[in-house]
Amino acid sequence: MASIPSAATLSKQYISEILNRTRRDLREASERVASSLNLDALKLAGSMVSGCPCTGIYLTAQGGYNQIYMLTFEGYPDLIARVNGNCPLRLAATLEFLRNNTSIPVPKVLAIETNPHNPVNARYTIQERILGRSLGSVWPSLTSQQIETVVAQVAEFEAQLMQTHFPAIGCLLKDVDGQFSVGRMGFPCVSTYNLRGDTGPWTSSLDWIKAQLSAELIGLDDTDKWMLERANCRFRNGDAENTDLSQLHHYFMMLYRLLLRGVEQLSQVLHSDDCDPPSVPFVLHHDDLEIGNIMVAYDDPTRVVAIVDWEGSHVVPLWVPVTCDRLLMGSLPEGDQLRGLQELRQSIHERLAPIADRARRLPVYLSYLLYLASGDLSKLENVTTMKADFRSWLAPMSEQYVRCFDELLTFINADDQHSMIDPNSYRG
């Protein structure tokens, strides 16, 4: 059996291989967070959970929301403390639901502290240690057959998520009476969180998308802030230093108002059965299911022992996960091998969760609409790219749905029309 590294070894590897190679400003930010913590108090919290003296505490990783410490004990297995998590109650509810209702391997939460004003000086959860390493650390050394074995396991776990049904879109919570419920949408791990005002939960896919568009417009209403953030994204949007940001602001304000108007009209003609329950259920979704968050055994890199980092998980329409492929995005397989893995994954989804095929064949490509609505594109993209994006999205759509966006099409097809129309006329 392959040896299991100690907490001290993992910490040394993390600091030398990851942290020391991190950008200086990010490394300094991490150090400031660490210096604000009372690690002795965190050791004491671990001792209270284990009932044994805590002999050491080691920084072993840092995620999008938190720092990961490994606690060691006399006569007790190592534990993991996730510090500064965004919403520990949401995470704990999600992990408990998964342990109770699926066979997906996830860590067990042993303690939660939601009040940041505690002796540790931060929110935290204490979990069992998973004896495994990330799939990402061994992925380049796996054979084609080994990769297929792992992908098949993960696809089976994804299919189980596709069979979870909830009454609304939002985040999973646990009520005081022990029942699971869906609350407002929380922060994702891999996408921008722009929601303002209406944060859910929603019982309609299009209501969720409209909330995203309304949030984008609220952001555009703060003109000075929007212009500053647009200027700070020149590396992405390609703006020249002398770009007329007021004209761009005018253009994007018009664009998103017309898109929102189009979605409102779409909601009148697109039947709820086409994109919402019961035909397309609301399911639990891991929004960052990539090789870094899949743990495999030390002695067998093809055996998945845990799926971790559920902080950004949320309940979404099934059309979201069936069109999301972070698992194979940017991975080593290419060409025929990549297509074979994608087909294997999809076939497992459809065999174990037949409803997945229905969610892939919506009359309107809602996943791309969600991206257009919530991707912060008014700051990140140039006008030419945005026009191309909208045309690409509308091109395969049937005429009855395209008509909902006639005003938008007229706008994006007109040369310099954005400089001649008053966006205030589109407030609806």
Buried (B, 14 or more C-beta within 10 A) or exposed (E): EEEBBBBEEBBBBBEEEEBEEEEEEEBEEBEEBBEEBBBEBBBBBBBEBBEBBBBBBBBBBBBBBBBBBBBBBEEBEBBBBBBBBBBBBBBBBBBBBBBEEBEBBBBEBBBBBEEEEBEBBBBBBBBBBBBBBBBBBBBEEBEEEBBBBBBBBBBBBBBBBBBBBBEBBBBBBBEEEEEBBBBBBBBBBEBBBBBBEBBBBBBBBBBBBBBBBBBBBBBBEEEEEBBEBBBEBEEEBEBEEEBEBEEBBBBBBBBBBBBBBBBBBBBEEBEBEBBBBEBBBBBBBBBBBBBBBBBBBBEBBBBBBBBBBBBBBBBBBBBBBBBBBBBBEEBEBEEEBEEBBBEBBBEBBBEBBEBBEBBBEBBBBBBBBBBBBBBBBBBBBBBEEBBEBBEEBBEEBEEEBBBBBEBBBEBBEEEEEBEEBEBEEBEE
